[in-house]
Amino acid sequence: MTPYKVLVVDDSAFMRKIFSDLIEKDPAFQVIGTAANGREAVQKVAGLQPDIVTMDVEMPEMNGLEALKLIMAENPLPVIMLSAINEEGMKETIIALESGAFDFIRKPSLTYSQHIDQVGDTLLGQLKAAMTARERRAAFKAEEEKRRQQKAEALQAFQSPTAAPPTGGRAREPLKRDLPPMPPNVKKTGTAIQKQERRNIEPKKEPKKPKSAPQPHTAMREIAAAPEKTVPSVLPSKPTEQRQTFTHLVAIGCSTGGPRALKVVLEKLPADFPAPVVIVQHMPPNFTKSLAQRLDSFSQLEVTEAEHGMVLQAGCAYIAPGGRHMRVASEPGGRFTVMLSDDESVNGHRPSVDVLFESLLPLNKLTRHAVLMTGMGSDGARMMKRLYEAGVSSTFAESEETCIVYGMPRSAVELNCVRHVLPLHDIAAGVVRAVK
């Protein structure tokens, strides 16, 4: 097997040497070049054509964020950011993830050799995940192109005049022959839900509803055509007591590619969204605060890093702090609060999506909505299955076509507990319909 080609970018010659040595411990990867700043990195990506890049965030002349944007525009490929643990580095890392970086790791402390080895293991894991994801996406696109071509050929055969059949013969049946076989248990007309579980996720329409209102969905890929609600720039704030009274709760889990996915979803939810949104994004401590601040600047919801004892309010989103599990608890008086803990990691993660989803099981007074988006592994799938078996039918997964890594959503789909499989840009509209 030909090793994957890696370009290492860092303004420190010492760090370039460390990362090159760590990467080449695995024969699956070969460092084909290094760069000392972003400008040099952009040039070497074009010249050397690596398979993947490791990119320092803070560099002179051109920083990693600026270089990333140029690379993604001119020669898109997986980029893993190397972030310093300081406020500016964390903010720029979050922006880099929004801009297309595959993932990030914290730069190692040079004081402890053990920490360097741990960072090396993490980096190699991310390099392998990025290459696997790239190959899977390429295969998915090739299969989609093949399906499009088959459909086009079938349509052309259907629309062309049918030649008279020879004596004793029969006319061709191009549609039957050319169309690809349908996947089991799914009726494919544009959206995905299990055939046996097709149900409308919204209340029945009143007779006077306009024709443009969203219709029920029963196929493989939902097309979220509901128009976005125009919200005035200044909204009258509801009394706290009113915002603490709600009947729906949305829980979202994501990992690799999550910051970008969360931005897309949260910026499409209206300010009057009548439910709180609780979120687990796999991230180390400190970075989740920067993520919450960044998302808050885009979203019409109030987005914050969750704190222990916070009372949930409609129209607010709460992100689990890195390094701590988050649960939702019912309190006397009908209130619901955030509970944080330092319990052991679950599925290798803290916070864990499974821990959050499990805490929703006893909350029967609420209509619960569970969403799994891009991410490695299977965190969240097991407890989404438990929720589904307990009667929570409003379950969403991001489709493979838009996932950076189709891991967590795929695991849930394979457990047959996902009712709505949607591309990223349709998830917010689907959730709004389910809640409203």
C-alpha positions as CSV (number, residue, x, y, z in Angstrom):
1,M,0.0,0.0,0.0
2,T,1.3,3.4,-1.0
3,P,1.6,5.6,2.1
4,Y,-0.6,8.8,2.4
5,K,1.4,12.0,1.8
6,V,1.4,14.5,4.6
7,L,2.5,18.2,4.7
8,V,3.5,19.5,8.2
9,V,3.1,23.2,8.7
10,D,4.5,25.0,11.8
11,D,6.6,28.1,12.3
12,S,8.8,26.2,14.8
13,A,11.5,24.0,13.3
14,F,11.5,22.0,16.5
15,M,7.7,21.3,16.3
16,R,8.0,20.4,12.6
17,K,10.5,17.8,13.6
18,I,8.5,16.5,16.4
19,F,5.3,16.1,14.4
20,S,7.1,14.6,11.4
21,D,8.7,11.9,13.6
22,L,5.3,11.2,15.3
23,I,3.5,10.8,12.0
24,E,6.2,8.6,10.4
25,K,5.9,6.1,13.3
26,D,3.0,4.8,11.3
27,P,4.1,3.3,7.9
28,A,0.7,4.3,6.4
29,F,1.9,8.0,6.4
30,Q,4.9,9.7,4.8
31,V,5.8,13.4,5.4
32,I,6.6,14.7,2.0
33,G,7.4,18.3,3.0
34,T,7.1,21.0,5.7
35,A,6.3,24.7,5.7
36,A,7.1,27.4,8.1
37,N,4.1,29.7,7.5
38,G,0.7,29.8,5.9
39,R,1.9,31.3,2.7
40,E,4.5,28.6,2.1
41,A,1.9,26.0,3.0
42,V,-0.5,27.2,0.3
43,Q,2.3,27.1,-2.3
44,K,3.5,23.6,-1.2
45,V,-0.1,22.2,-1.2
46,A,-0.4,23.2,-4.9
47,G,3.1,21.9,-5.7
48,L,3.4,18.7,-3.7
49,Q,-0.3,17.7,-3.7
50,P,-0.3,16.0,-0.3
51,D,-3.2,13.9,0.8
52,I,-3.6,15.7,4.1
53,V,-2.1,18.7,6.0
54,T,-1.3,19.4,9.7
55,M,-1.5,23.1,10.2
56,D,-0.4,25.3,13.1
57,V,-3.0,28.0,14.0
58,E,-0.7,30.8,15.0
59,M,2.1,31.7,12.6
60,P,3.8,34.8,11.2
61,E,3.3,36.2,7.7
62,M,0.1,34.2,7.1
63,N,-1.6,32.3,10.0
64,G,-3.2,28.9,9.7
65,L,-6.7,30.2,9.5
66,E,-5.9,32.4,6.4
67,A,-4.0,29.5,4.8
68,L,-6.8,27.1,5.5
69,K,-9.4,29.3,3.7
70,L,-7.1,29.6,0.6
71,I,-6.4,25.9,0.6
72,M,-10.1,25.0,0.8
73,A,-10.9,27.4,-2.0
74,E,-8.1,26.3,-4.3
75,N,-7.1,22.7,-3.4
76,P,-9.6,21.3,-0.9
77,L,-8.2,18.4,1.2
78,P,-8.3,17.3,4.8
79,V,-6.6,19.7,7.2
80,I,-6.0,19.0,10.9
81,M,-5.3,22.2,13.0
82,L,-2.7,22.3,15.8
83,S,-4.0,24.6,18.4
84,A,-2.3,26.3,21.4
85,I,-4.2,26.4,24.6
86,N,-4.8,30.1,24.9
87,E,-7.9,32.2,24.3
88,E,-6.9,33.5,20.9
89,G,-5.8,30.1,19.7
90,M,-9.1,28.5,20.8
91,K,-11.2,31.2,19.0
92,E,-9.3,30.8,15.8
93,T,-9.5,27.0,16.0
94,I,-13.3,27.2,16.2
95,I,-13.4,29.5,13.1
96,A,-11.1,27.0,11.4
97,L,-13.5,24.1,12.1
98,E,-16.3,26.2,10.6
99,S,-14.1,27.0,7.6
100,G,-13.6,23.3,6.7
101,A,-10.8,21.9,8.9
102,F,-11.4,18.2,9.5
103,D,-10.5,18.5,13.2
104,F,-7.9,19.8,15.6
105,I,-5.6,18.7,18.4
106,R,-3.9,20.6,21.2
107,K,-0.2,21.1,20.7
108,P,1.8,19.0,23.2
109,S,3.5,20.2,26.3
110,L,7.3,19.9,25.6
111,T,7.8,19.3,29.3
112,Y,6.4,15.8,29.4
113,S,7.4,13.2,26.9
114,Q,4.3,11.2,27.8
115,H,2.1,14.1,26.7
116,I,4.0,14.2,23.4
117,D,3.3,10.5,22.8
118,Q,-0.4,10.9,23.7
119,V,-0.7,13.8,21.2
120,G,1.1,11.6,18.6
121,D,-1.5,8.8,19.1
122,T,-4.4,11.3,18.8
123,L,-2.9,12.8,15.7
124,L,-2.4,9.4,14.0
125,G,-6.0,8.5,14.9
126,Q,-7.3,11.7,13.3
127,L,-5.1,11.2,10.2
128,K,-6.5,7.7,9.7
129,A,-10.1,8.9,10.3
130,A,-9.6,11.7,7.8
131,M,-8.3,9.4,5.1
132,T,-11.1,6.9,5.7
133,A,-13.7,9.6,5.6
134,R,-12.3,11.0,2.4
135,E,-12.3,7.6,0.7
136,R,-15.8,6.9,1.9
137,R,-17.1,10.3,0.6
138,A,-15.4,9.6,-2.8
139,A,-17.1,6.2,-3.0
140,F,-20.5,7.8,-1.9
141,K,-20.2,10.5,-4.6
142,A,-19.3,7.9,-7.3
143,E,-22.3,5.8,-6.3
144,E,-24.5,8.9,-6.4
145,E,-23.2,9.8,-9.8
146,K,-23.9,6.3,-11.0
147,R,-27.5,6.5,-9.8
148,R,-28.0,9.9,-11.4
149,Q,-26.7,8.5,-14.7
150,Q,-29.0,5.5,-14.5
151,K,-32.0,7.7,-13.7
152,A,-31.1,10.0,-16.6
153,E,-30.8,7.0,-19.0
154,A,-34.1,5.6,-17.8
155,L,-35.9,8.9,-18.2
156,Q,-34.4,9.4,-21.7
157,A,-35.6,5.9,-22.7
158,F,-39.0,6.6,-21.2
159,Q,-39.4,10.0,-23.1
160,S,-38.1,8.8,-26.5
161,P,-40.7,7.5,-29.0
162,T,-41.0,3.7,-28.7
163,A,-40.1,1.9,-31.8
164,A,-42.6,-0.5,-33.2
165,P,-41.8,-4.0,-31.8
166,P,-40.7,-6.6,-34.3
167,T,-43.3,-9.2,-35.4
168,G,-44.0,-11.6,-32.5
169,G,-41.9,-9.4,-30.2
170,R,-42.7,-7.1,-27.3
171,A,-41.8,-3.5,-26.7
172,R,-38.9,-2.8,-24.4
173,E,-39.5,-1.9,-20.7
174,P,-36.6,0.5,-20.1
175,L,-37.8,1.8,-16.7
176,K,-38.0,-1.7,-15.2
177,R,-34.7,-2.7,-16.5
178,D,-32.6,0.5,-16.0
179,L,-33.7,1.8,-12.6
180,P,-31.5,0.8,-9.7
181,P,-32.9,-1.6,-7.1
182,M,-34.6,-0.1,-4.1
183,P,-33.1,-0.6,-0.6
184,P,-35.1,-2.9,1.6
185,N,-37.9,-1.5,3.9
186,V,-37.6,2.0,2.3
187,K,-39.8,3.7,-0.2
188,K,-37.5,6.1,-2.0
189,T,-39.3,9.2,-3.2
190,G,-37.1,11.8,-1.7
191,T,-36.9,11.2,2.1
192,A,-35.9,8.4,4.6
193,I,-37.8,6.8,7.4
194,Q,-38.3,3.2,8.1
195,K,-41.2,1.9,6.0
196,Q,-42.9,0.4,8.9
197,E,-42.7,3.6,11.0
198,R,-44.0,6.2,8.5
199,R,-45.9,8.7,10.4
200,N,-46.5,12.5,10.2
201,I,-44.2,14.5,12.5
202,E,-46.5,17.5,12.5
203,P,-50.1,18.0,13.6
204,K,-52.8,17.7,11.0
205,K,-53.2,20.8,8.9
206,E,-56.3,22.9,9.3
207,P,-58.3,23.3,6.1
208,K,-57.4,26.9,5.8
209,K,-53.7,26.3,5.8
210,P,-52.0,27.8,2.7
211,K,-50.9,25.4,0.1
212,S,-47.3,26.4,0.6
213,A,-47.2,25.0,4.1
214,P,-44.9,22.0,4.7
215,Q,-46.3,18.6,3.9
216,P,-45.9,15.3,5.7
217,H,-42.7,13.4,4.8
218,T,-42.5,9.7,3.9
219,A,-39.4,9.1,1.9
220,M,-35.6,8.7,2.0
221,R,-34.4,12.3,1.9
222,E,-36.7,15.0,3.3
223,I,-36.7,18.3,1.4
224,A,-37.2,21.0,4.0
225,A,-39.0,23.6,1.9
226,A,-40.6,25.5,4.7
227,P,-39.7,29.2,4.4
228,E,-37.5,30.6,7.1
229,K,-39.2,32.9,9.5
230,T,-38.3,36.5,9.4
231,V,-37.4,37.7,12.8
232,P,-37.1,41.4,13.7
233,S,-33.7,42.6,14.8
234,V,-35.1,43.6,18.3
235,L,-37.4,41.0,19.9
236,P,-39.5,41.6,23.0
237,S,-38.1,39.4,25.7
238,K,-40.4,36.9,27.3
239,P,-40.7,36.8,31.1
240,T,-38.3,34.2,32.5
241,E,-41.2,32.2,34.0
242,Q,-42.8,31.9,30.5
243,R,-39.6,30.7,28.9
244,Q,-39.1,28.1,31.6
245,T,-42.5,26.6,30.6
246,F,-42.2,24.4,27.6
247,T,-43.4,21.0,26.4
248,H,-40.6,20.1,23.9
249,L,-36.9,19.5,24.3
250,V,-34.3,19.1,21.6
251,A,-31.0,17.2,22.2
252,I,-28.2,17.2,19.7
253,G,-25.0,15.1,19.6
254,C,-22.0,15.5,17.3
255,S,-18.2,15.1,17.1
256,T,-15.8,15.5,14.1
257,G,-17.3,18.2,11.9
258,G,-19.7,19.3,14.6
259,P,-18.9,23.0,15.0
260,R,-19.6,23.6,11.3
261,A,-22.8,21.5,11.5
262,L,-24.0,23.2,14.7
263,K,-23.5,26.6,13.0
264,V,-25.7,25.6,10.1
265,V,-28.4,24.2,12.3
266,L,-28.5,26.9,15.1
267,E,-28.4,29.9,12.7
268,K,-31.6,28.6,11.1
269,L,-33.6,28.1,14.3
270,P,-35.9,31.1,15.0
271,A,-35.6,33.3,18.1
272,D,-39.1,32.3,19.2
273,F,-38.2,28.6,19.1
274,P,-40.5,27.1,21.8
275,A,-38.0,24.6,23.3
276,P,-34.5,24.5,24.8
277,V,-31.7,22.8,22.9
278,V,-29.1,20.8,24.8
279,I,-25.9,19.9,22.9
280,V,-23.0,17.5,23.4
281,Q,-20.0,18.3,21.1
282,H,-17.0,16.2,21.7
283,M,-14.3,18.7,22.6
284,P,-11.7,19.2,25.3
285,P,-12.1,21.6,28.2
286,N,-12.0,25.4,27.5
287,F,-12.7,25.0,23.8
288,T,-16.5,24.6,24.3
289,K,-16.7,28.0,25.9
290,S,-15.2,29.6,22.7
291,L,-17.5,27.4,20.6
292,A,-20.6,28.7,22.5
293,Q,-19.5,32.3,22.2
294,R,-18.9,31.8,18.5
295,L,-22.3,30.1,17.8
296,D,-24.1,32.7,19.9
297,S,-22.9,35.4,17.5
298,F,-24.6,33.6,14.6
299,S,-27.7,32.2,16.2
300,Q,-31.0,33.9,17.1
301,L,-31.1,31.6,20.1
302,E,-29.1,32.4,23.2
303,V,-26.2,30.0,23.1
304,T,-24.1,29.4,26.2
305,E,-21.8,26.9,27.7
306,A,-23.9,25.0,30.3
307,E,-23.3,25.4,34.0
308,H,-24.4,23.1,36.8
309,G,-27.9,23.9,38.0
310,M,-28.9,26.1,35.1
311,V,-32.6,26.2,34.6
312,L,-33.5,25.4,31.0
313,Q,-35.4,28.0,29.0
314,A,-37.1,27.9,25.6
315,G,-35.2,29.8,22.9
316,C,-31.8,28.9,24.5
317,A,-29.1,26.4,23.5
318,Y,-26.8,24.8,26.1
319,I,-23.4,23.3,25.2
320,A,-21.9,20.7,27.5
321,P,-18.5,21.9,28.8
322,G,-15.5,19.9,27.6
323,G,-14.4,17.3,30.1
324,R,-17.8,17.0,31.9
325,H,-20.9,14.9,31.3
326,M,-24.2,16.8,31.0
327,R,-27.7,15.5,32.0
328,V,-31.1,17.1,32.1
329,A,-33.0,16.6,35.4
330,S,-36.7,17.3,36.3
331,E,-37.2,19.6,39.3
332,P,-40.3,20.3,41.5
333,G,-42.5,22.9,40.0
334,G,-42.1,21.6,36.4
335,R,-38.7,23.1,35.8
336,F,-35.8,21.3,34.1
337,T,-32.2,21.9,35.0
338,V,-28.7,21.1,33.8
339,M,-26.7,18.5,35.8
340,L,-22.9,18.3,35.3
341,S,-20.6,15.5,36.5
342,D,-17.1,14.3,36.3
343,D,-18.1,10.6,36.0
344,E,-15.9,8.2,34.0
345,S,-15.8,8.6,30.2
346,V,-18.5,6.8,28.2
347,N,-17.7,5.5,24.7
348,G,-14.3,7.1,25.3
349,H,-15.9,10.6,25.7
350,R,-16.7,13.1,28.4
351,P,-19.1,14.7,27.6
352,S,-20.9,11.8,26.0
353,V,-24.0,11.9,23.9
354,D,-25.2,8.6,25.3
355,V,-25.2,10.1,28.8
356,L,-27.2,13.1,27.7
357,F,-29.7,11.0,25.8
358,E,-30.1,8.5,28.7
359,S,-31.1,11.4,31.0
360,L,-34.0,12.1,28.7
361,L,-35.6,8.7,29.2
362,P,-37.6,9.5,32.4
363,L,-38.7,12.9,31.1
364,N,-42.1,11.6,29.9
365,K,-43.9,15.0,30.3
366,L,-41.8,16.4,27.5
367,T,-41.9,15.7,23.8
368,R,-38.3,14.8,23.2
369,H,-36.4,15.2,19.9
370,A,-33.0,13.5,19.4
371,V,-30.5,14.5,16.7
372,L,-27.2,12.9,15.7
373,M,-24.9,14.7,13.3
374,T,-21.4,14.1,11.9
375,G,-18.9,12.4,14.1
376,M,-16.6,9.4,14.5
377,G,-17.7,6.3,16.4
378,S,-21.1,5.4,17.7
379,D,-21.7,7.7,20.7
380,G,-25.4,8.5,21.1
381,A,-26.7,5.7,18.9
382,R,-27.3,3.2,21.7
383,M,-29.4,5.6,23.8
384,M,-31.2,7.0,20.8
385,K,-32.3,3.4,20.3
386,R,-33.5,3.3,23.9
387,L,-35.4,6.5,23.4
388,Y,-37.0,5.2,20.2
389,E,-38.1,2.0,22.0
390,A,-39.6,4.1,24.8
391,G,-41.8,5.9,22.3
392,V,-39.6,8.9,21.2
393,S,-40.3,8.8,17.4
394,S,-38.8,12.3,16.6
395,T,-35.3,11.1,15.9
396,F,-33.0,12.7,13.3
397,A,-29.7,11.7,11.7
398,E,-27.5,13.7,9.3
399,S,-27.3,11.9,6.0
400,E,-24.0,10.6,4.6
401,E,-24.0,13.1,1.8
402,T,-23.2,16.0,4.1
403,C,-21.4,14.3,7.0
404,I,-17.7,15.1,7.5
405,V,-17.6,11.6,9.2
406,Y,-20.6,9.3,8.8
407,G,-20.0,7.4,12.0
408,M,-22.4,8.4,14.8
409,P,-25.4,8.9,12.4
410,R,-24.7,5.7,10.6
411,S,-24.6,3.7,13.8
412,A,-28.1,5.0,14.7
413,V,-29.4,4.3,11.2
414,E,-28.1,0.7,11.5
415,L,-30.0,0.3,14.8
416,N,-33.2,1.2,13.0
417,C,-34.0,4.0,15.4
418,V,-33.9,7.0,13.1
419,R,-37.1,8.4,11.7
420,H,-35.7,11.2,9.6
421,V,-32.4,11.0,7.7
422,L,-31.7,14.5,6.4
423,P,-28.9,16.4,4.8
424,L,-27.4,19.0,7.1
425,H,-29.1,22.0,5.5
426,D,-32.5,20.5,6.1
427,I,-32.2,19.4,9.7
428,A,-33.2,22.8,11.3
429,A,-36.4,23.0,9.2
430,G,-37.2,19.4,10.1
431,V,-36.7,20.0,13.8
432,V,-38.8,23.2,13.6
433,R,-41.7,21.3,12.0
434,A,-41.4,18.6,14.6
435,V,-41.6,21.1,17.5
436,K,-44.1,23.5,16.1
